[in-house]
Amino acid sequence: MGTDQAGQFGLFGQGVTPSGRSIDPVACDRAVTDLASRLPATLRLGTSSWSFPGWAGLVYEGETSEAKLAQSGLPAYSAHPLHRTVGLDRAFYRVPSINEYRGLAASVPEGFRFLVKAWRAVTDPTDWGGNTADQNRFLDAALAEDQIVAPSVLGLGPTLGPLLFQFPPLGLTQSDIGSFLGRLDAFLERLPRRDNGPLYAVELRDSVVFREHWAVELATILRSQRVALGFAHHPRLPSIDEQRAAMERGGWPVEAQPACVCRWLLRQGLGYVEAKEMYFPFKQLRDPDPVTRRLVADLARAALGEGLETWVIINNKAEGSAPRSVHELANEIA
């Protein structure tokens, strides 16, 4: 699903573990702080989560456990000058409460934003744990408003960034893709719109939607609803530049979208389990991918050139260590 499934929710303290020992941010050298100062304020780089003990010396000062980082590591993570966002991937599996969201918001500095991955109840028609009654929740806008939009808006407040509706592979074919896009259009139309309200983004895992006339139809729907495409680097999808070209054919280039949302998730030719085994504990850039880095940087620069808010989330399984990938991408953009 494109996530680091480490725990992210709990009773958040201000960087203090349940044992009382603080989790300190790593002391960044002058080169890192100078690099951060050269990045546009509208650029937000970050990782899919923050709960990785292997990031000791990269993000955190000293050794600690995954559980302690999940509970109390966010303040130290968000103190890193290059980390201006983080993905709340766990929200895809369980809806956090308003109080949990408020705990998150209270743990980060001013200007930090969260990218919230919307609960899968409305995006995954197959994974219901045997509860067939839940199957009617797929693309249910009323459910999305009540269980996804409202809690995140009320709980995160100004720290809320994009609400990302990530659809897993749906096995779309030429015979049913039109029906899906019609339902998607109706779903987006019914989502609540408020002044200065949430930014919505849609990320798909079926490459067919980026082909031929279907790409034009998808882009037309997103344009009419003022919803950003969630660009994603993933083996199931065409490359970032091909996704850009598909949107341009439909009159929805990244420069015209309400914001730029991109996730760099997984290297071509690897599965998540295989990548985790290869890259754990995610401390080193084991598999540098300069080609994808350039494509993501080009995408970001195109959006930043138009003054757009730009989010880039990087997974450990993209190159081996998400914080190191963030640093390299920052250099590429700067």
C-alpha positions in Angstrom: 0.0 0.0 0.0 3.0 2.3 0.0 3.4 2.7 3.7 5.8 2.2 6.5 3.5 0.5 8.9 5.1 1.7 12.1 2.8 3.0 14.9 2.1 6.6 14.7 -0.7 7.3 17.2 -0.8 7.4 21.0 -0.7 9.9 23.9 1.9 12.2 22.5 4.3 14.0 24.8 6.6 16.7 23.8 9.5 14.5 22.9 9.4 12.5 26.1 9.2 8.7 26.2 7.0 6.8 28.6 10.1 6.1 30.6 10.7 9.8 31.0 13.8 10.0 28.8 13.7 12.6 26.2 14.2 11.9 22.5 16.5 14.5 21.2 16.8 15.6 17.6 20.2 15.1 16.0 22.5 18.1 15.9 22.6 19.0 12.2 25.7 20.5 10.8 25.9 23.9 9.2 25.6 22.5 5.7 22.2 21.0 6.4 20.8 24.2 7.9 22.2 26.2 5.1 20.6 23.8 2.6 17.2 24.1 4.3 17.5 27.9 4.2 17.9 27.8 0.4 14.7 25.8 -0.1 11.4 27.7 -0.9 9.0 28.0 2.0 6.4 26.4 -0.2 8.4 23.1 -0.4 7.6 20.5 2.1 9.8 17.4 2.2 9.3 14.5 4.5 9.0 10.8 5.1 6.2 8.2 5.3 6.6 7.9 9.1 9.1 8.7 11.9 9.4 5.6 14.0 12.6 4.0 12.8 15.4 3.3 15.3 17.9 3.0 12.4 17.6 6.7 12.0 19.8 7.3 15.0 22.5 9.8 14.0 20.4 10.9 11.0 17.2 12.2 12.7 17.5 11.2 16.4 20.4 11.6 18.9 21.2 8.3 20.4 19.6 4.8 20.3 15.9 4.2 21.1 13.1 1.8 20.3 10.4 1.8 17.6 7.7 1.9 20.3 9.3 5.0 22.0 9.7 6.8 18.7 6.1 6.0 17.7 5.0 7.5 21.1 7.3 10.5 21.4 9.6 10.8 18.4 7.6 13.3 16.4 8.9 16.5 18.0 12.5 15.4 17.3 11.6 14.4 13.8 9.9 17.7 13.0 12.8 19.7 14.5 15.0 18.5 11.6 15.4 21.5 9.3 14.7 19.5 6.1 11.5 17.8 7.5 8.6 20.1 6.9 5.9 17.4 6.6 5.3 13.7 7.3 2.9 11.2 6.0 0.2 9.8 8.3 0.0 6.5 6.5 -1.5 4.7 9.5 -4.7 6.7 9.0 -5.3 4.5 6.0 -5.8 1.5 8.4 -7.5 3.2 11.4 -9.2 6.5 11.7 -7.5 8.5 14.5 -9.6 10.4 17.0 -9.8 14.2 17.1 -7.8 14.1 20.3 -5.1 12.0 18.7 -4.9 14.5 15.8 -4.6 17.3 18.3 -1.8 15.5 20.0 0.0 15.4 16.7 -0.6 19.0 16.0 0.7 20.0 19.4 4.0 18.1 18.8 5.2 20.0 15.7 6.6 23.5 15.1 4.7 26.3 13.4 4.7 25.8 9.6 4.8 22.0 9.8 2.1 20.2 7.8 0.8 16.6 7.8 -0.1 14.6 4.7 -3.0 12.4 5.8 -3.7 9.2 3.9 -7.5 8.7 4.0 -9.1 5.7 5.6 -9.2 2.8 3.2 -12.9 2.2 3.8 -13.8 4.6 1.0 -11.0 3.6 -1.4 -10.6 -0.2 -1.1 -13.6 -2.2 -2.2 -12.1 -5.6 -1.3 -10.4 -5.5 2.1 -13.3 -5.7 4.6 -12.3 -8.4 7.1 -15.3 -10.5 6.2 -17.8 -7.7 6.9 -19.8 -7.7 3.7 -22.0 -4.8 5.0 -19.0 -2.6 4.8 -18.6 -3.1 1.1 -21.1 -0.3 0.4 -18.7 2.2 1.9 -16.5 2.3 -1.2 -16.6 5.9 -2.6 -19.1 6.9 0.1 -18.8 10.6 0.3 -20.9 10.9 3.5 -18.7 8.5 5.3 -15.6 10.3 4.1 -16.9 13.6 5.4 -17.9 12.2 8.8 -14.9 9.8 9.4 -12.1 11.4 7.4 -12.5 15.0 6.6 -14.2 16.3 9.8 -11.8 14.7 12.3 -8.7 15.7 10.4 -9.9 19.3 10.0 -11.0 19.7 13.6 -8.0 17.8 15.1 -5.1 19.0 13.0 -6.4 22.5 12.3 -3.7 24.6 10.4 -1.2 21.7 10.5 -3.4 19.7 8.0 -1.9 19.4 4.6 -3.3 17.2 1.8 -5.9 14.6 2.3 -4.8 11.8 0.0 -7.3 9.3 -1.3 -5.0 6.4 -2.3 -6.7 3.7 -4.3 -5.0 0.3 -4.2 -4.8 -1.7 -7.5 -8.5 -2.2 -8.5 -7.8 -4.4 -11.6 -9.5 -1.9 -13.9 -10.1 -3.0 -17.4 -11.3 -1.2 -20.5 -14.9 -2.4 -19.7 -15.1 -1.0 -16.2 -12.7 2.0 -16.0 -15.4 4.4 -17.3 -17.8 3.3 -14.6 -15.1 3.8 -11.9 -14.1 7.3 -13.2 -17.8 8.3 -13.1 -18.1 7.1 -9.5 -14.9 8.9 -8.6 -16.2 12.1 -10.2 -19.5 11.9 -8.2 -17.5 11.1 -5.0 -15.2 14.1 -5.3 -18.2 16.3 -6.2 -19.8 15.5 -2.9 -16.8 16.1 -0.6 -17.2 19.1 1.6 -15.7 22.4 0.3 -14.9 25.1 2.7 -13.1 28.4 2.5 -9.5 27.6 3.0 -10.6 24.0 3.5 -8.6 20.8 3.0 -6.6 20.1 -0.2 -7.7 16.8 -1.7 -5.5 14.6 -3.8 -6.1 11.3 -5.6 -3.5 8.6 -6.0 -4.2 5.6 -8.2 -2.4 2.3 -8.7 -3.9 1.1 -12.0 -1.6 2.2 -14.9 -4.5 2.0 -17.4 -5.9 5.3 -16.1 -2.8 7.1 -17.5 -3.3 5.7 -21.0 -5.0 7.1 -24.1 -8.4 8.8 -23.6 -8.7 7.5 -20.1 -5.9 9.9 -19.0 -7.8 12.8 -20.6 -11.0 11.8 -18.7 -9.2 11.4 -15.4 -7.5 14.8 -15.8 -10.8 16.4 -16.8 -12.4 15.1 -13.7 -9.6 16.3 -11.4 -9.6 19.7 -13.1 -13.3 20.2 -12.8 -13.2 19.2 -9.1 -10.0 21.2 -8.3 -8.4 18.0 -7.0 -4.6 17.4 -7.3 -3.3 14.2 -8.8 -1.2 12.3 -6.2 1.9 11.6 -8.4 3.6 8.4 -7.2 6.7 6.6 -8.1 5.7 2.9 -7.8 6.4 -0.2 -9.9 2.7 -0.5 -10.8 2.7 2.9 -12.4 4.2 4.7 -15.4 7.1 7.0 -14.6 6.6 10.5 -13.0 7.2 12.2 -16.4 4.6 9.9 -18.1 2.1 10.8 -15.4 2.8 14.5 -16.0 2.3 14.0 -19.7 -1.0 12.2 -19.2 -2.3 15.1 -17.0 -1.1 17.7 -19.6 -3.1 15.9 -22.3 -6.2 16.4 -20.2 -5.4 20.1 -19.5 -4.4 19.6 -15.9 -0.6 20.1 -15.8 1.0 20.2 -12.4 1.6 23.9 -12.8 -2.2 24.5 -12.9 -3.2 22.2 -10.0 -4.1 23.5 -6.6 -0.8 22.0 -5.2 1.8 19.4 -6.0 1.6 16.2 -4.1 4.1 13.4 -4.8 5.2 10.2 -3.1 8.4 8.4 -3.9 7.5 4.9 -2.7 9.3 1.9 -4.1 12.1 1.2 -6.5 11.2 -0.5 -9.8 11.6 -4.3 -9.7 11.1 -4.6 -5.9 8.2 -5.6 -3.7 7.8 -4.0 -0.2 8.8 -7.1 1.7 11.9 -7.6 -0.5 12.8 -3.9 -0.2 12.4 -4.0 3.6 14.7 -7.0 3.9 17.3 -5.4 1.6 17.3 -2.0 3.2 16.6 -2.6 6.9 17.5 -0.8 9.3 17.1 2.1 6.8 20.2 3.9 7.8 22.1 3.9 4.4 21.3 4.9 0.9 21.7 1.3 -0.3 20.2 1.8 -3.8 20.6 5.3 -5.1 18.1 6.2 -7.9 19.3 9.5 -9.5 17.0 9.1 -12.5 13.9 9.1 -10.3 15.3 11.8 -8.1 15.7 14.1 -11.1 12.1 13.4 -12.2 10.8 14.2 -8.8 12.9 17.3 -8.6 11.7 18.5 -12.0 8.1 18.0 -10.9 8.7 19.9 -7.7 10.5 22.8 -9.5 7.7 23.1 -12.1 5.2 23.5 -9.2 7.4 25.8 -7.1 8.0 28.0 -10.1 4.3 28.8 -10.1 4.3 29.4 -6.3 2.4 26.2 -5.5 2.6 24.4 -2.2 4.6 21.3 -2.9 4.7 18.1 -0.9 7.1 15.3 -1.5 6.9 12.2 0.8 9.7 9.6 0.5 9.5 6.0 1.8 12.5 4.1 3.1 12.0 1.6 0.4 12.7 4.1 -2.4 16.5 4.1 -2.0 17.1 2.5 1.4 16.9 5.5 3.8 14.2 8.1 3.6 16.0 10.8 5.5 19.1 10.5 3.3 16.8 10.6 0.2 15.2 13.8 1.5 18.7 15.3 1.8 19.7 14.3 -1.7 16.4 15.5 -3.2 16.8 18.8 -1.3 20.2 19.2 -2.9 18.8 18.4 -6.3 16.0 21.0 -6.0 18.2 23.7 -4.4 
